[in-house]
Amino acid sequence: MPFTIPFKRHAALIAGLSALLATPSVLAEERVQVIASFSILADMVEQVGGEHVEVDALVGPNGDAHVYSPRPDDARNLAHADLVVFNGMHFEGWMERLLEAGDYEGPKVVATAGIATQEEAADSQGHAHAGHDHPDHDHGEHDHSGHDHAEHDHSDHDHAAHNHAEHDHPEHAHHGHGHLHDHGGQDPHAWLDPMLGKTYVANIRDGLIAADPAHEAEYRQRAQAYMAELEALDAEIREQMSALPESTSIITGHDSFGYFAKAYGVSFLSPVGLSTASEPSAAGMAELIDVIKANDVRALFHENMTSPALIDQLAEETGRPVAGTLYSGALAPEGEASTYIGMMRHNAHVLHDALAEPEHDHEH
């Protein structure tokens, strides 16, 4: 009998500890399980979802979503997800097959819904929406079902805030990019314009509300605050880019900065096309070398998710320095560029520090 009471206490203690140990996993199971196709989208989901979401990126930091090959466990993970978020615009060519293989039937967010491609925007120029009062800050009363974000259609806008009159020099093709290439495909890298990033945030917000309506108010609040941060980021980048000489062309690893170029009035060139899977031809490389030597190209830039070999070859052939690394389709594992806003800020700082001329007062 002396051992009966201690034994019961011991059993009760074990049971209590087991319950405490189980609590974190129970709480984790209550969070919205989100699968994002790549790291930039995963960060956006975390910013909007906060403590209510647990996000897994299929393609992680420094990973290349252009050439990703899904693994068997990706389909299994999808089957247990509450929400799937991907870019669309044919950026993740493997995603549709993966969704079918994973037998996923939950809500999906196409982050670019409501954004026209650059090609579509070019076709519809002259029909931009007047005013651009961005009613995406007033979400209280309208129905978001189906992600019909007409109010977020920034695609063919002229970026009144991005007006860059001082850079409007068609002879330098500042609002274009990669003009050595004939782009049969569309440019899916719309997130590289933070004002279009607001549409991503709105679509993610609505997907989270569909998956977890109980926390709708918090998702709306966080999304609105995040959009305000993106507007501030946009103003910061515009100020940085306005210091670049008008004739400057920026050389990167692949042709991904079209939306950035259009928004901020700068010119980008690259040795390969829209996908990192393509390889430059010898003639294309020779042409790019000629352009670099003939124009005001003072520095080259690596991209974190592409091989540095092509840029290093261009640097050797032209004598231009490699001035840093830009982030286009993947975040960094750590540091400033490990978030979407930090990545965009990093890119602007690197470009400004390498190319800006303080004494250049934009005499036109």
RONUTOR-599445 format. One record per residue (C-alpha): residue number from 1; residue in one letter; x, y, z. Coordinates in pm, 1 decimal. Each point is the difference from the previous one (the first is absolute). Last residue first. Layout:
N
+-----+------+----------+----------+----------+
: seq : type :       c1 :       c2 :       c3 :
+-----+------+----------+----------+----------+
: NUM :    a :        X :        Y :        Z :
...
+-----+------+----------+----------+----------+
END
This chain:
364
+-----+------+----------+----------+----------+
: seq : type :       c1 :       c2 :       c3 :
+-----+------+----------+----------+----------+
: 364 :    h :   1774.3 :   6667.5 :  -7053.3 :
: 363 :    e :    235.0 :     62.1 :    290.3 :
: 362 :    h :    -58.6 :   -284.6 :    238.9 :
: 361 :    d :    210.8 :    139.3 :    286.1 :
: 360 :    h :    286.2 :   -252.1 :    -26.2 :
: 359 :    e :    244.7 :    105.2 :    272.0 :
: 358 :    p :   -117.7 :   -283.6 :    222.3 :
: 357 :    e :     54.6 :   -252.2 :   -279.1 :
: 356 :    a :   -195.7 :   -317.3 :     62.7 :
: 355 :    l :    120.0 :   -327.7 :   -151.1 :
: 354 :    a :    149.0 :   -234.8 :    257.9 :
: 353 :    d :   -148.7 :    142.1 :    320.2 :
: 352 :    h :   -337.5 :     55.4 :   -162.8 :
: 351 :    l :    -21.0 :   -345.9 :   -150.2 :
: 350 :    v :    101.5 :   -168.9 :    325.8 :
: 349 :    h :   -234.5 :    218.1 :    204.5 :
: 348 :    a :   -296.7 :    -65.0 :   -229.1 :
: 347 :    n :     60.7 :   -374.5 :      1.4 :
: 346 :    h :     32.3 :     -8.9 :    379.7 :
: 345 :    r :   -326.8 :    191.8 :     42.0 :
: 344 :    m :   -178.3 :   -248.3 :   -223.2 :
: 343 :    m :    144.2 :   -294.8 :    191.5 :
: 342 :    g :    -79.8 :    159.3 :    336.4 :
: 341 :    i :   -361.1 :     50.0 :   -104.3 :
: 340 :    y :    -25.1 :   -361.2 :   -116.1 :
: 339 :    t :    180.0 :   -140.4 :    303.2 :
: 338 :    s :    336.4 :   -180.6 :     24.4 :
: 337 :    a :    169.1 :    279.0 :   -197.5 :
: 336 :    e :    112.6 :    183.5 :    314.2 :
: 335 :    g :    176.3 :   -298.7 :    153.3 :
: 334 :    e :    -77.9 :   -368.7 :    -19.9 :
: 333 :    p :    -85.3 :   -277.0 :   -247.4 :
: 332 :    a :    -22.6 :    258.0 :   -282.1 :
: 331 :    l :   -331.1 :     31.1 :   -180.6 :
: 330 :    a :    -77.3 :   -143.0 :   -340.8 :
: 329 :    g :   -117.6 :    123.9 :   -338.8 :
: 328 :    s :    176.6 :    334.5 :    -48.5 :
: 327 :    y :    280.3 :     60.5 :    245.9 :
: 326 :    l :    296.8 :    208.3 :   -114.8 :
: 325 :    t :    363.9 :    -73.8 :     78.8 :
: 324 :    g :    281.2 :    253.2 :    -12.6 :
: 323 :    a :    212.3 :    229.6 :   -211.6 :
: 322 :    v :    155.2 :   -244.9 :   -244.7 :
: 321 :    p :    262.6 :    221.1 :   -161.0 :
: 320 :    r :     17.0 :     85.6 :   -370.4 :
: 319 :    g :    307.6 :   -112.4 :   -194.0 :
: 318 :    t :   -213.0 :    -99.8 :   -297.6 :
: 317 :    e :     94.2 :   -363.5 :    -65.5 :
: 316 :    e :     84.5 :    -85.8 :    361.0 :
: 315 :    a :   -315.7 :    165.8 :    134.4 :
: 314 :    l :   -209.3 :   -173.1 :   -265.4 :
: 313 :    q :    148.0 :   -335.9 :     98.8 :
: 312 :    d :    -68.7 :     72.1 :    368.0 :
: 311 :    i :   -358.6 :     86.2 :    -91.7 :
: 310 :    l :    -38.3 :   -329.2 :   -183.2 :
: 309 :    a :    168.4 :   -206.1 :    273.8 :
: 308 :    p :   -194.4 :    147.5 :    292.6 :
: 307 :    s :   -258.6 :   -278.8 :    -27.2 :
: 306 :    t :   -348.8 :    120.7 :     79.3 :
: 305 :    m :   -195.4 :     13.1 :    326.7 :
: 304 :    n :    188.8 :    278.8 :    180.1 :
: 303 :    e :     22.9 :    221.7 :   -305.2 :
: 302 :    h :    337.9 :    145.5 :    -92.3 :
: 301 :    f :     36.5 :    361.1 :   -106.0 :
: 300 :    l :    208.9 :    183.0 :   -260.0 :
: 299 :    a :    147.0 :    350.1 :     20.3 :
: 298 :    r :     76.3 :    308.2 :   -206.9 :
: 297 :    v :   -232.7 :    -47.3 :   -294.0 :
: 296 :    d :    -17.8 :    338.7 :   -171.4 :
: 295 :    n :    -18.6 :   -139.2 :   -349.3 :
: 294 :    a :    231.4 :   -125.3 :   -275.6 :
: 293 :    k :    195.1 :   -250.6 :    210.0 :
: 292 :    i :   -307.0 :   -147.6 :    164.3 :
: 291 :    v :   -188.1 :    -12.7 :   -329.9 :
: 290 :    d :    289.6 :   -177.7 :   -172.1 :
: 289 :    i :     21.4 :   -254.8 :    282.3 :
: 288 :    l :   -376.6 :    -52.7 :    -29.1 :
: 287 :    e :     30.6 :    -68.3 :   -370.9 :
: 286 :    a :    279.7 :   -249.2 :     56.6 :
: 285 :    m :   -203.9 :   -175.0 :    266.3 :
: 284 :    g :   -299.1 :    -21.2 :   -231.6 :
: 283 :    a :    212.8 :   -130.9 :   -284.9 :
: 282 :    a :    145.4 :   -269.3 :    225.1 :
: 281 :    s :   -352.1 :    -94.9 :     98.4 :
: 280 :    p :   -118.5 :     52.2 :    353.1 :
: 279 :    e :   -144.8 :   -295.0 :    191.0 :
: 278 :    s :   -358.7 :    -40.2 :    113.8 :
: 277 :    a :    -99.9 :   -167.8 :    326.6 :
: 276 :    t :     34.0 :    328.7 :    187.8 :
: 275 :    s :   -327.0 :    100.8 :   -159.9 :
: 274 :    l :    -85.4 :    346.4 :   -131.3 :
: 273 :    g :    287.1 :     13.3 :   -245.4 :
: 272 :    v :    375.7 :    -29.3 :     17.3 :
: 271 :    p :    303.9 :    234.0 :    -22.2 :
: 270 :    s :   -183.2 :    278.5 :    183.5 :
: 269 :    l :    -83.0 :    366.3 :    -49.7 :
: 268 :    f :   -184.9 :    237.7 :    231.7 :
: 267 :    s :    -95.3 :    363.9 :    -56.8 :
: 266 :    v :   -131.7 :    234.1 :    268.9 :
: 265 :    g :   -322.1 :    197.7 :     27.1 :
: 264 :    y :   -115.1 :   -105.5 :    344.6 :
: 263 :    a :   -324.9 :   -187.6 :    -59.9 :
: 262 :    k :     80.3 :   -127.3 :   -348.4 :
: 261 :    a :    344.8 :   -124.3 :     98.5 :
: 260 :    f :   -130.9 :   -166.6 :    316.6 :
: 259 :    y :   -268.0 :   -174.9 :   -206.5 :
: 258 :    g :    261.1 :   -114.9 :   -251.4 :
: 257 :    f :    253.4 :   -118.5 :    258.3 :
: 256 :    s :     11.3 :   -370.2 :    -82.3 :
: 255 :    d :    208.4 :    -43.2 :   -314.7 :
: 254 :    h :    279.2 :   -215.8 :    133.9 :
: 253 :    g :    341.8 :     51.4 :    160.7 :
: 252 :    t :     -9.1 :    379.1 :     23.2 :
: 251 :    i :    140.8 :    296.4 :   -194.3 :
: 250 :    i :   -128.9 :    348.3 :     84.5 :
: 249 :    s :     -5.9 :    269.1 :   -267.3 :
: 248 :    t :     85.1 :    359.0 :     91.9 :
: 247 :    s :    -80.5 :    283.8 :   -239.0 :
: 246 :    e :   -223.8 :    192.0 :    238.3 :
: 245 :    p :    259.0 :     18.5 :    274.5 :
: 244 :    l :   -127.5 :   -165.1 :    318.6 :
: 243 :    a :   -104.0 :    238.9 :    280.2 :
: 242 :    s :   -371.6 :    -46.6 :    -71.6 :
: 241 :    m :     43.8 :   -368.5 :     82.5 :
: 240 :    q :     52.6 :     61.6 :    371.7 :
: 239 :    e :   -294.4 :    239.6 :     31.2 :
: 238 :    r :   -226.2 :   -238.2 :   -186.1 :
: 237 :    i :    113.8 :   -284.7 :    224.7 :
: 236 :    e :    -95.0 :    192.5 :    314.3 :
: 235 :    a :   -340.4 :     97.3 :   -138.6 :
: 234 :    d :    -72.5 :   -363.3 :    -87.4 :
: 233 :    l :    107.2 :   -114.3 :    345.5 :
: 232 :    a :   -243.6 :    244.8 :    158.6 :
: 231 :    e :   -277.1 :   -140.0 :   -218.8 :
: 230 :    l :    105.5 :   -352.7 :     91.8 :
: 229 :    e :    -15.0 :     85.7 :    370.1 :
: 228 :    a :   -353.6 :    133.4 :    -46.4 :
: 227 :    m :    -91.4 :   -328.1 :   -170.8 :
: 226 :    y :    133.1 :   -186.4 :    304.9 :
: 225 :    a :   -220.3 :    202.4 :    234.7 :
: 224 :    q :   -304.8 :    -73.3 :   -216.4 :
: 223 :    a :     85.1 :   -369.3 :    -12.3 :
: 222 :    r :     45.5 :    -17.2 :    377.4 :
: 221 :    q :   -338.0 :    161.2 :     64.2 :
: 220 :    r :   -179.2 :   -213.0 :   -256.3 :
: 219 :    y :    154.6 :   -319.4 :    133.7 :
: 218 :    e :    -90.0 :    101.7 :    355.9 :
: 217 :    a :   -362.8 :     68.3 :    -89.5 :
: 216 :    e :    -31.7 :   -330.1 :   -186.0 :
: 215 :    h :    121.7 :   -213.3 :    289.1 :
: 214 :    a :   -302.9 :   -232.1 :     23.0 :
: 213 :    p :    -18.6 :    -14.5 :   -378.8 :
: 212 :    d :    297.2 :   -239.2 :    -16.1 :
: 211 :    a :     43.7 :   -156.0 :   -345.2 :
: 210 :    a :   -207.3 :    258.1 :   -188.7 :
: 209 :    i :    147.2 :    280.3 :    211.1 :
: 208 :    l :    348.9 :   -129.4 :    -73.3 :
: 207 :    g :    -73.8 :      0.6 :   -371.6 :
: 206 :    d :   -136.8 :    354.0 :     18.8 :
: 205 :    r :    314.8 :    125.1 :    170.7 :
: 204 :    i :    218.6 :   -177.3 :   -252.8 :
: 203 :    n :   -184.4 :    170.4 :   -286.3 :
: 202 :    a :     30.3 :    339.7 :    168.6 :
: 201 :    v :    370.5 :    -53.9 :     70.3 :
: 200 :    y :     73.0 :    -96.9 :   -359.9 :
: 199 :    t :   -189.6 :    309.5 :   -112.2 :
: 198 :    k :    219.2 :    211.0 :    227.8 :
: 197 :    g :    304.7 :   -158.1 :   -163.9 :
: 196 :    l :   -118.1 :    174.8 :   -314.1 :
: 195 :    m :     96.5 :    323.1 :    173.5 :
: 194 :    p :    318.8 :   -172.7 :    114.0 :
: 193 :    d :    108.3 :    -53.7 :   -364.1 :
: 192 :    l :    232.5 :   -301.8 :      6.5 :
: 191 :    w :   -302.6 :   -210.4 :     97.8 :
: 190 :    a :   -104.1 :     -8.2 :   -367.1 :
: 189 :    h :    271.5 :   -250.5 :    -95.0 :
: 188 :    p :   -222.8 :   -199.1 :   -238.6 :
: 187 :    d :    130.0 :    150.7 :   -325.9 :
: 186 :    q :   -194.6 :   -149.2 :   -287.2 :
: 185 :    g :    139.5 :   -229.7 :   -263.6 :
: 184 :    g :    110.3 :     70.3 :   -357.5 :
: 183 :    h :    257.2 :    240.6 :    126.0 :
: 182 :    d :    226.8 :     99.3 :   -287.4 :
: 181 :    h :    321.7 :     80.7 :    176.2 :
: 180 :    l :    265.1 :    267.4 :    -23.9 :
: 179 :    h :   -241.5 :    251.3 :    149.4 :
: 178 :    g :     42.1 :   -152.9 :    342.3 :
: 177 :    h :   -207.6 :    267.0 :    162.7 :
: 176 :    g :   -233.7 :    284.1 :    -80.9 :
: 175 :    h :    -82.4 :    322.2 :    174.5 :
: 174 :    h :    351.2 :    132.8 :    -43.5 :
: 173 :    a :      7.5 :    -74.9 :   -373.0 :
: 172 :    h :    291.3 :    244.9 :    -41.9 :
: 171 :    e :   -152.1 :    171.1 :   -304.1 :
: 170 :    p :   -330.6 :      7.2 :    182.3 :
: 169 :    h :    130.6 :    253.4 :    249.8 :
: 168 :    d :   -252.6 :     51.0 :    279.6 :
: 167 :    h :    244.0 :     -2.8 :    289.1 :
: 166 :    e :    -60.7 :    351.8 :    132.0 :
: 165 :    a :   -371.4 :    -52.6 :    -28.0 :
: 164 :    h :     32.4 :   -276.1 :    254.1 :
: 163 :    n :   -378.4 :    -41.1 :     36.9 :
: 162 :    h :     23.3 :   -271.2 :    261.0 :
: 161 :    a :   -269.2 :    146.5 :    224.3 :
: 160 :    a :   -219.7 :     27.7 :   -304.8 :
: 159 :    h :     85.6 :   -361.2 :    -60.9 :
: 158 :    d :   -121.7 :     -4.0 :   -360.3 :
: 157 :    h :   -255.6 :   -262.3 :     74.4 :
: 156 :    d :    -25.7 :   -296.1 :   -231.2 :
: 155 :    s :     46.8 :   -264.8 :    262.7 :
: 154 :    h :   -141.9 :    168.5 :    303.8 :
: 153 :    d :   -321.8 :   -200.4 :      6.4 :
: 152 :    h :    -57.2 :     -7.8 :    372.0 :
: 151 :    e :   -355.4 :    136.4 :     -2.9 :
: 150 :    a :    -99.0 :   -262.2 :   -251.3 :
: 149 :    h :    100.9 :   -256.5 :    256.7 :
: 148 :    d :   -227.5 :   -286.4 :    -91.5 :
: 147 :    h :    154.8 :   -245.6 :    243.5 :
: 146 :    g :   -284.3 :   -249.0 :    -49.5 :
: 145 :    s :   -170.0 :    114.7 :    315.5 :
: 144 :    h :    127.5 :    334.5 :    117.3 :
: 143 :    d :   -337.4 :    151.3 :     85.6 :
: 142 :    h :      4.2 :    367.5 :     83.2 :
: 141 :    e :    -80.3 :    182.6 :    319.3 :
: 140 :    g :    304.3 :     42.3 :    214.3 :
: 139 :    h :    277.0 :     -1.2 :   -249.6 :
: 138 :    d :     98.1 :    362.8 :    -11.8 :
: 137 :    h :    374.5 :     20.4 :    -56.7 :
: 136 :    d :    -33.8 :   -174.7 :   -333.1 :
: 135 :    p :   -180.6 :    311.4 :   -117.7 :
: 134 :    h :    317.9 :     88.4 :   -186.4 :
: 133 :    d :    -94.5 :    352.9 :   -111.2 :
: 132 :    h :    148.2 :    -73.3 :   -338.0 :
: 131 :    g :   -148.3 :    323.3 :   -140.4 :
: 130 :    a :    -71.7 :   -106.7 :   -353.9 :
: 129 :    h :     30.7 :   -365.7 :    -93.6 :
: 128 :    a :    242.5 :    -49.2 :   -286.5 :
: 127 :    h :   -145.8 :    -40.2 :   -348.8 :
: 126 :    g :    279.4 :    169.0 :   -193.6 :
: 125 :    q :    209.8 :   -308.4 :     29.0 :
: 124 :    s :   -205.8 :   -316.8 :    -47.9 :
: 123 :    d :    241.3 :   -204.2 :   -208.3 :
: 122 :    a :    294.4 :    103.0 :    217.9 :
: 121 :    a :   -192.3 :   -106.2 :    309.0 :
: 120 :    e :    -70.5 :   -338.1 :   -153.8 :
: 119 :    e :    371.2 :    -49.4 :    -71.2 :
: 118 :    q :     95.5 :    121.5 :    344.9 :
: 117 :    t :   -235.7 :   -260.9 :    138.2 :
: 116 :    a :   -328.8 :    117.6 :    144.1 :
: 115 :    i :    -38.3 :    -19.7 :    375.3 :
: 114 :    g :   -340.3 :    -92.3 :    144.6 :
: 113 :    a :    110.3 :   -343.6 :    116.6 :
: 112 :    t :    380.1 :     12.0 :     42.3 :
: 111 :    a :     -0.6 :   -185.6 :    333.0 :
: 110 :    v :   -198.5 :   -294.8 :   -131.7 :
: 109 :    v :   -138.7 :   -107.8 :    335.0 :
: 108 :    k :   -146.5 :   -346.3 :     37.0 :
: 107 :    p :   -271.7 :   -120.5 :    236.8 :
: 106 :    g :    -15.6 :   -371.2 :     78.1 :
: 105 :    e :    -31.7 :   -292.5 :   -241.9 :
: 104 :    y :    353.9 :   -139.5 :     -5.1 :
: 103 :    d :     33.5 :   -339.5 :   -167.3 :
: 102 :    g :    377.6 :     26.0 :     36.6 :
: 101 :    a :     65.8 :   -120.2 :   -353.5 :
: 100 :    e :   -242.5 :    257.3 :   -142.4 :
:  99 :    l :    153.6 :    280.2 :    203.3 :
:  98 :    l :    346.9 :   -113.5 :   -104.2 :
:  97 :    r :    -90.0 :      2.2 :   -367.3 :
:  96 :    e :   -135.6 :    353.7 :     30.5 :
:  95 :    m :    310.9 :    113.8 :    185.8 :
:  94 :    w :    264.9 :   -123.1 :   -241.2 :
:  93 :    g :     -8.0 :    299.6 :   -233.0 :
:  92 :    e :     56.5 :    228.8 :    296.8 :
:  91 :    f :     26.2 :    340.3 :   -164.6 :
:  90 :    h :   -281.4 :    -75.6 :   -244.9 :
:  89 :    m :   -166.3 :    334.6 :     81.4 :
:  88 :    g :    -85.8 :   -155.4 :    338.9 :
:  87 :    n :    170.7 :     98.2 :    322.6 :
:  86 :    f :    -96.4 :   -276.8 :    240.5 :
:  85 :    v :   -184.1 :    -28.8 :    329.8 :
:  84 :    v :   -155.3 :   -321.9 :    134.8 :
:  83 :    l :   -229.5 :      2.7 :    303.0 :
:  82 :    d :   -105.9 :   -248.4 :    269.1 :
:  81 :    a :    280.9 :   -243.5 :    -77.4 :
:  80 :    h :     -8.6 :   -372.8 :     81.9 :
:  79 :    a :    -20.5 :   -126.3 :   -359.5 :
:  78 :    l :    262.7 :    252.3 :   -101.1 :
:  77 :    n :    250.4 :   -165.8 :    231.0 :
:  76 :    r :    -50.7 :   -333.2 :   -174.5 :
:  75 :    a :     52.3 :    158.3 :   -341.0 :
:  74 :    d :    321.7 :    163.5 :    120.5 :
:  73 :    d :    110.4 :   -334.3 :    149.6 :
:  72 :    p :     53.6 :   -141.7 :   -347.8 :
:  71 :    r :    238.4 :    281.1 :    -95.4 :
:  70 :    p :    -82.6 :    281.2 :   -240.0 :
:  69 :    s :    262.1 :     97.0 :   -260.9 :
:  68 :    y :     85.6 :    369.1 :     18.1 :
:  67 :    v :    130.3 :    158.7 :   -318.4 :
:  66 :    h :   -167.2 :    340.0 :      2.6 :
:  65 :    a :    -48.8 :     -9.1 :    378.5 :
:  64 :    d :    372.3 :     51.7 :     55.7 :
:  63 :    g :    101.4 :    -35.9 :    363.4 :
:  62 :    n :    205.3 :    267.3 :    180.7 :
:  61 :    p :   -248.1 :    -21.1 :    288.3 :
:  60 :    g :   -247.5 :   -288.7 :    -26.1 :
:  59 :    v :   -198.5 :   -152.7 :   -283.2 :
:  58 :    l :   -294.8 :   -192.2 :    145.4 :
:  57 :    a :    -45.9 :    273.1 :    258.6 :
:  56 :    d :   -166.1 :   -110.8 :    324.3 :
:  55 :    v :   -216.3 :    240.0 :    197.4 :
:  54 :    e :   -159.3 :    -30.4 :    342.8 :
:  53 :    v :   -272.7 :    255.3 :     44.9 :
:  52 :    h :   -192.5 :    162.6 :    284.5 :
:  51 :    e :    297.8 :    169.3 :    159.9 :
:  50 :    g :     38.9 :    244.9 :   -284.9 :
:  49 :    g :   -220.6 :    -68.2 :   -300.1 :
:  48 :    v :     72.5 :    310.0 :   -206.9 :
:  47 :    q :    376.1 :     14.5 :     55.7 :
:  46 :    e :     29.9 :   -379.2 :      0.5 :
:  45 :    v :   -183.4 :    -23.6 :   -332.1 :
:  44 :    m :    229.8 :    263.2 :   -151.2 :
:  43 :    d :    303.9 :   -192.9 :    124.4 :
:  42 :    a :   -124.7 :   -321.3 :   -159.2 :
:  41 :    l :    -64.7 :    184.0 :   -325.9 :
:  40 :    i :    363.4 :    108.9 :    -14.3 :
:  39 :    s :    122.5 :   -348.8 :     91.6 :
:  38 :    f :   -164.4 :   -203.4 :   -273.0 :
:  37 :    s :   -313.6 :   -205.8 :    -74.3 :
:  36 :    a :   -175.5 :     76.0 :    324.2 :
:  35 :    i :   -161.5 :   -275.5 :    207.3 :
:  34 :    v :   -210.4 :    132.0 :    285.9 :
:  33 :    q :   -108.9 :   -185.3 :    314.8 :
:  32 :    v :   -236.4 :    230.3 :    187.4 :
:  31 :    r :     82.3 :    -27.9 :    369.3 :
:  30 :    e :   -207.8 :   -235.8 :    212.4 :
:  29 :    e :    243.9 :   -285.1 :    -52.3 :
:  28 :    a :    276.2 :    214.4 :    145.7 :
:  27 :    l :   -205.2 :     59.9 :    312.9 :
:  26 :    v :    -47.6 :   -371.9 :     46.6 :
:  25 :    s :    368.1 :    -56.4 :    -64.6 :
:  24 :    p :     90.7 :    259.8 :    261.7 :
:  23 :    t :   -246.1 :   -144.3 :    256.8 :
:  22 :    a :    117.1 :   -361.5 :    -13.7 :
:  21 :    l :    289.4 :     61.3 :    237.5 :
:  20 :    l :   -234.8 :    157.8 :    249.1 :
:  19 :    a :   -241.6 :   -292.0 :    -20.0 :
:  18 :    s :    284.2 :   -247.9 :     39.9 :
:  17 :    l :    127.6 :    193.8 :    300.0 :
:  16 :    g :   -340.4 :    -19.4 :    161.8 :
:  15 :    a :    -31.7 :   -372.8 :    -65.5 :
:  14 :    i :    349.0 :    -63.3 :    139.4 :
:  13 :    l :    -82.2 :    204.6 :    309.5 :
:  12 :    a :   -326.4 :   -187.4 :     48.7 :
:  11 :    a :    182.5 :   -331.5 :    -25.6 :
:  10 :    h :    260.7 :    114.6 :    253.6 :
:   9 :    r :   -268.9 :    126.0 :    231.7 :
:   8 :    k :   -176.8 :   -332.5 :    -26.5 :
:   7 :    f :    325.2 :   -184.3 :     67.1 :
:   6 :    p :     77.9 :    226.6 :    292.1 :
:   5 :    i :   -343.9 :    -76.6 :    148.4 :
:   4 :    t :     23.1 :   -378.9 :    -37.9 :
:   3 :    f :    360.4 :    -45.7 :    117.1 :
:   2 :    p :    -63.8 :    -19.4 :    374.5 :
:   1 :    m :   -278.2 :   -254.9 :    -62.9 :
+-----+------+----------+----------+----------+
END
